[in-house]
């Protein structure tokens, strides 16, 4: 799940002064894009819709939110992929998109438990699509009232979870072990972290310097609060400097795409600093790379994110080195070796974890945008 959803651009004094001239506008932040996070306490009669309004807050690659939902009868739903939301350059086999379906399913199951329901999941009922996802369902879901074990203790953390792209501070003693588990490996070993930092910085640099991979991100950038509210997906660029320099015409897709521009260079430098800020690391290796393994990885990753949120810690996936496009091949091999993947095993997730300043949640489309008749 690619971690670079945001390019933070360092700007000099002249640009800061220009931004300050438009203070009445630069303080604006997205409004309607935050509504799905703020409306979870409103009553919803249909428990499926209640579960899904929590599930759409799940972490997912490039914040594409590819989930299409068709309700069936009174207790079921079919989940499929919006094929226009895939990432063919950086996720050519839809592995990361499938992991994002796993995070969605897990949050739906956790939310359903609050209503005394158990979520029965039938993955890929019409067959496992390869090498890419297609129009066939990703899963058929049924909400069952018998045998529910009670509310999942992680339910309260759904609204707290964020993908935090700030620089990190070390975790308090013992917290890493509390966050890991359920198949997620964890380490704060200095020797391993030194190698991970070198890998993640090299991988984010490689992605930005690979034109087609970088342009996939540039096309999904939402610059300023108006764009984020109008299209609440993709990679949000917000905040006073972005608002001000966008107003002045200094931050735009053309400058962000141009490797010779100051915006590109300073953006890359900032991302390199972020990807070198790794006080601890979590990763997940599955026995194979089947669609079932990818879904299961997403479910486990979602629970890890919620444990981190409940503990007040920050998490940020750093998946560039795990992406299967040709320009990343040597770093992909290095990541497998570093993280102990053997033979047919697959490293599905790599994430940093630490303490960080709080951030606002990512933009989301309303649940209604995902429902299909």
DAWO-V397881 format. One line per field, one symbol per residue. ss: DSSP state (H for helix, E for strand, - for the rest). burial: # if it has 16 or more other ideal C-beta (glycine too) atoms within 10 Angstrom, else .. A space follows every 50 residues. Layout:
ss = ???
burial = ???
//
This chain:
ss = ------------HHHHHHHH--HHHH-----HHHHHHH--------HHHH HHHHH-----HHH---EEEEEE---EEEEEE-HHH---------HHHHHH HHHHHHHHHHHHH----EEEEEE---------------EEEEEE------ --HHHHHHHH--E-----E-----HHHHH-E--EEEE--HHHHHHHHHHH HHHHHHHHH-HHHHHHHHH-EEE-HHHHHH----EEE--HHHHHHHH--- --HHHHH----HHHHHHHHHHHHHH-----EEEEEE----HHHHHHHHHH HHHHHHHHHH---EEEE--HHH---HHHHHHHHHHHHH-------EEEEE EEEEE-----------HHHHEE-
burial = #########.#...#..##..#..##..##..##.##.........#### ###################.#...########..###.###.######## ###############.#.#.#.##....#..##...#######....#.. .#.##.##..######.#..#...##..##..##.###....#.###.## ########.#..##.###.######.###..################..# #...###.....##.###.###.##.##########..###.######## ###########.###########.#.##..##.###.##.#...###### ######....#####.#..#...
//
